[in-house]
């Protein structure tokens, strides 16, 4: 069964350059998902050093271990290039923690790219992982979301738009070109959220 796109637009992502932060986490899954969403009309690369960031239209910060990714961002001198990046950030799970302004874990110094407060591991440990059908603003039907040691946003600022929530809290937001999700859209076959992100990038080019 085919899954409807976020919007139908011919060749809307031509030439888009996407990087996936390749320090730790599910990097290959995000690269595959973005390649699927682009359909050969753009480029997807793994980003392992700061010099690669400035040439991108979008940067994905994948799920993984937020404390580890944050430490490696600093070790590889990538914090300032990410904070000053003028493209869009697509952040999932651990990425959502890192792009927040406030995090409930003192071990993490967040990037502060999205005005929101995030509770890390809001649903408990990995054995509490679950899947749910989550209504997302802009999608015609709910998104089948996979939550693995997921965070939630507990507060959002006036420039942050809530795209989806569950009983425990906010699980999808957008702020400017940035999108943050507490679940793992790259692990399923539904590419609508990746397309939604790409199409918003295209709108500004």
C-alpha positions as CSV (number, residue, x, y, z in Angstrom):
1,X,0.0,0.0,0.0
2,X,1.4,3.4,-1.0
3,X,1.7,6.1,1.7
4,X,0.6,9.6,0.7
5,X,3.2,12.4,0.6
6,X,3.0,15.3,2.9
7,X,2.2,17.4,-0.2
8,X,2.3,16.7,-3.9
9,X,4.7,18.9,-5.7
10,X,6.8,18.1,-8.8
11,X,10.5,18.1,-8.4
12,X,10.2,20.2,-5.2
13,X,13.5,18.9,-3.7
14,X,15.8,19.2,-6.7
15,X,19.4,19.9,-5.6
16,X,18.7,19.8,-1.8
17,X,21.9,18.9,0.1
18,X,21.2,17.0,3.3
19,X,23.9,15.9,5.9
20,X,23.4,13.4,8.7
21,X,25.5,14.0,11.8
22,X,27.5,10.8,11.8
23,X,29.0,10.8,15.3
24,X,26.8,8.1,17.0
25,X,23.3,6.7,16.6
26,X,21.1,5.5,13.7
27,X,23.0,7.4,10.9
28,X,22.6,4.9,8.1
29,X,18.8,4.7,8.7
30,X,18.4,8.5,8.3
31,X,20.6,8.5,5.2
32,X,18.4,5.9,3.6
33,X,15.2,7.7,4.6
34,X,16.4,11.0,3.1
35,X,17.5,9.3,0.0
36,X,14.1,7.7,-0.3
37,X,12.4,11.0,0.3
38,X,14.6,12.9,-2.2
39,X,14.0,10.2,-4.9
40,X,17.4,10.9,-6.5
41,X,16.8,14.7,-6.7
42,X,19.3,15.7,-4.1
43,X,22.4,14.6,-2.2
44,X,22.7,12.9,1.3
45,X,26.1,12.8,3.0
46,X,27.5,11.7,6.4
47,X,28.8,14.6,8.4
48,X,31.9,13.8,10.6
49,X,33.6,17.2,10.7
50,X,32.7,20.8,11.2
51,X,33.8,21.9,7.7
52,X,31.1,19.9,6.0
53,X,28.2,21.7,7.7
54,X,28.3,25.1,5.9
55,X,27.6,23.7,2.5
56,X,24.4,22.0,3.5
57,X,20.7,22.9,3.2
58,X,19.7,20.6,6.0
59,X,21.3,18.7,8.8
60,X,19.8,15.7,10.6
61,X,20.7,15.0,14.2
62,X,19.8,11.3,14.7
63,X,18.6,9.3,17.6
64,X,21.2,7.6,19.8
65,X,22.6,8.5,23.1
66,X,22.2,12.3,23.7
67,X,25.0,12.6,26.3
68,X,27.4,10.8,23.9
69,X,26.4,12.8,20.8
70,X,26.7,16.1,22.8
71,X,30.2,15.2,24.0
72,X,31.3,14.2,20.5
73,X,29.9,17.5,19.1
74,X,32.1,19.4,21.4
75,X,35.1,17.1,21.0
76,X,34.9,17.6,17.2
77,X,34.5,21.4,17.5
78,X,31.0,21.2,15.9
79,X,29.0,23.1,18.4
80,X,29.4,26.6,17.0
81,X,29.0,25.5,13.3
82,X,25.7,23.8,14.2
83,X,24.5,26.8,16.3
84,X,25.3,29.1,13.5
85,X,23.9,26.9,10.7
86,X,21.5,28.8,8.5
87,X,19.7,25.7,7.1
88,X,17.2,23.4,8.7
89,X,17.8,20.9,11.4
90,X,15.9,17.6,11.4
91,X,16.3,16.2,15.0
92,X,14.9,12.9,16.2
93,X,14.9,11.4,19.7
94,X,18.3,12.2,21.1
95,X,18.5,15.0,18.5
96,X,15.4,16.5,20.0
97,X,17.1,16.7,23.4
98,X,20.2,18.4,21.9
99,X,18.3,21.1,19.9
100,X,16.2,22.2,22.9
101,X,16.8,25.3,24.9
102,X,16.3,23.6,28.3
103,X,16.9,19.9,29.2
104,X,16.2,18.2,32.5
105,X,19.7,16.5,32.6
106,X,22.7,18.6,33.8
107,X,25.1,16.4,31.9
108,X,23.8,17.9,28.6
109,X,24.5,21.4,27.4
110,X,21.9,21.8,24.7
111,X,22.3,23.7,21.4
112,X,19.3,25.9,22.1
113,X,18.1,25.9,18.5
114,X,14.4,25.5,19.4
115,X,12.6,27.3,22.2
116,X,11.4,24.4,24.2
117,X,12.1,22.4,27.4
118,X,12.6,18.7,27.0
119,X,12.3,15.8,29.5
120,X,14.9,13.2,28.6
121,X,13.8,9.5,28.7
122,X,10.3,10.6,29.5
123,X,8.8,7.2,28.9
124,X,11.4,5.2,30.8
125,X,14.0,2.7,29.7
126,X,14.3,0.8,26.5
127,X,11.9,-2.0,27.7
128,X,9.2,0.7,27.8
129,X,9.6,1.4,24.1
130,X,6.3,1.4,22.2
131,X,4.6,2.3,18.9
132,X,1.6,4.6,18.4
133,X,-0.5,6.2,15.8
134,X,0.2,10.0,16.2
135,X,-1.8,12.7,14.5
136,X,0.6,15.2,13.0
137,X,-0.4,18.6,11.8
138,X,0.0,18.8,8.0
139,X,-0.5,15.0,7.4
140,X,-3.8,13.6,6.2
141,X,-3.5,10.5,8.4
142,X,-1.7,9.6,11.7
143,X,1.9,8.7,11.6
144,X,3.0,5.3,12.9
145,X,5.6,6.4,15.4
146,X,8.3,4.3,17.0
147,X,9.3,5.5,20.5
148,X,12.6,4.2,22.0
149,X,13.7,5.8,25.3
150,X,12.0,8.8,24.0
151,X,11.9,12.4,25.3
152,X,9.0,14.8,25.3
153,X,8.7,18.6,25.1
154,X,7.2,19.9,28.3
155,X,7.1,23.6,27.3
156,X,7.4,25.4,24.0
157,X,8.0,29.1,23.2
158,X,5.8,31.4,21.1
159,X,7.8,30.7,17.9
160,X,7.7,26.9,18.3
161,X,4.7,25.2,16.6
162,X,3.4,21.9,18.1
163,X,2.9,19.4,15.3
164,X,2.0,16.3,17.5
165,X,1.4,15.2,21.0
166,X,0.6,12.1,23.0
167,X,-0.8,11.8,26.5
168,X,2.6,12.2,28.1
169,X,3.5,15.4,26.2
170,X,4.6,17.0,23.0
171,X,6.4,14.7,20.6
172,X,6.7,16.8,17.4
173,X,7.5,20.5,16.9
174,X,8.6,22.9,14.2
175,X,10.4,26.2,14.6
176,X,11.4,28.1,11.4
177,X,13.2,25.6,9.2
178,X,13.9,23.2,12.1
179,X,11.8,20.1,13.0
180,X,12.2,18.0,16.1
181,X,10.5,14.6,16.8
182,X,10.8,12.5,19.9
183,X,10.3,9.3,17.9
184,X,12.1,7.6,15.0
185,X,10.5,8.2,11.6
186,X,13.5,6.8,9.9
187,X,12.8,3.2,11.2
188,X,9.6,2.7,9.3
189,X,8.7,3.1,5.7
190,X,6.7,6.3,5.9
191,X,8.7,9.2,4.6
192,X,6.1,11.9,4.9
193,X,7.9,13.8,7.7
194,X,11.2,13.7,5.9
195,X,9.4,15.1,2.8
196,X,7.7,17.8,4.9
197,X,11.1,18.9,6.2
198,X,12.6,18.9,2.7
199,X,9.7,20.8,1.2
200,X,10.0,23.6,3.8
201,X,13.7,23.9,2.9
202,X,12.8,24.2,-0.7
203,X,10.3,27.0,0.0
204,X,13.2,29.2,1.2
205,X,15.7,28.5,-1.6
